[in-house]
Amino acid sequence: MVDFTTPLQDAAAVSDLFQQAAAAARECTCRTGAADHIGPPGRLLATGDIHDNPVHLTRVLKLAQLEDSPGNHVTFHEVIHGDNLLNDMDFSYRMLARIAELKLRFPGQVHVLLGNHELSQIVGVGVVKHGINCKDAFNDALDYVFNEKAEEVADAVESFIRSMALALITENGILCAHSLPNNRDMDIFDPEVLHRTLRDEDYVPGRGSAHRMVWGRKHEREQLETLATTWGVRIFILGHQLAETGFEVRPPNVLILNSDHPRGCVLPIDLEEEVSLEDLQLRTVPLAAVQT
């Protein structure tokens, strides 16, 4: 298992961690444009939204076996804004720091994908859960822990979030992302966004292609087939939408994963095997079954 070493109440250490992890993400040899690319030999452990669930993070890392082989990969997205609030403050910066430490230690194996909650944290549009503005609750925790250094830490958090990939693409035709744009947005969505470095305008709420991609929920069969052809993939593994059993198949080519709730799942994928959507749904692993 991975041992984490960053002192999470030290503003300088946490800020430095996020900045170094951001540089590692941008400079990693697997990054092309806004997507990470991996191939065989090896194995990918695909995850869904994790939303500050430290128990499930421990179980994910046990399954991922990052230290055993450089061919073992894992995705993370929608890391922050969980339900574990203290006096209406959200301390999920700590979970994000753990993911940053993993990215720094295993830059070519840990693939951190942009989620709508991470994006909302930096673009000024808050998400409300249970009547609480998630962005404000996150910032309140930074203020509480770091006092006058909170802005420095927040800037480093933003740098790390802006370094996140929009997708992970495997040579055997699988694209992992937080979500895909709504069908109604396809006329203004730029599919080339995966092939270039993200620009400020890509993050703009309601207009940017990165923003549209991580927020989309309403997809149509023809749209999904078109995107698969455009990006040269066969299957999409997404999060963002509730899957009560931990996973859900959406024809013709989508598997939704949730990794945050009690029935959350993950999905191990052999990077040398050309698997079908039917194969994948049979291989999901419930995190509740993982012994730690």
Stockholm file with secondary structure:
# STOCKHOLM 1.0

chainA/1-292         MVDFTTPLQDAAAVSDLFQQAAAAARECTCRTGAADHIGPPGRLLATGDIHDNPVHLTRVLKLAQLEDSPGNHVTFHEVIHGDNLLNDMDFSYRMLARIAELKLRFPGQVHVLLGNHELSQIVGVGVVKHGINCKDAFNDALDYVFNEKAEEVADAVESFIRSMALALITENGILCAHSLPNNRDMDIFDPEVLHRTLRDEDYVPGRGSAHRMVWGRKHEREQLETLATTWGVRIFILGHQLAETGFEVRPPNVLILNSDHPRGCVLPIDLEEEVSLEDLQLRTVPLAAVQT
#=GR chainA/1-292 SS CCCCCCCTTCHHHHHHHHHHHHHHHHHCTTEETTEEEECSSSEEEEECBCCSCHHHHHHHHHHHCTTTCTTEEEEEECCSCCSCEETTEECTHHHHHHHHHHHHHSTTTEEEECCHHHHHHHHTCCCEETTEEHHHHHHHHHHHHHGGGHHHHHHHHHHHHHTCBSEEEETTSEEECSCCCCGGGTTTCCGGGGGSCCCGGGGSTTTCHHHHHHHCCCCCHHHHHHHHHHHTCSEEEECSSCCTTSEEEETTTEEEEBCSSTTCEEEEEETTSCCCHHHHHHTCEEGGGCCC
#=GC SS_cons         CCCCCCCTTCHHHHHHHHHHHHHHHHHCTTEETTEEEECSSSEEEEECBCCSCHHHHHHHHHHHCTTTCTTEEEEEECCSCCSCEETTEECTHHHHHHHHHHHHHSTTTEEEECCHHHHHHHHTCCCEETTEEHHHHHHHHHHHHHGGGHHHHHHHHHHHHHTCBSEEEETTSEEECSCCCCGGGTTTCCGGGGGSCCCGGGGSTTTCHHHHHHHCCCCCHHHHHHHHHHHTCSEEEECSSCCTTSEEEETTTEEEEBCSSTTCEEEEEETTSCCCHHHHHHTCEEGGGCCC
//
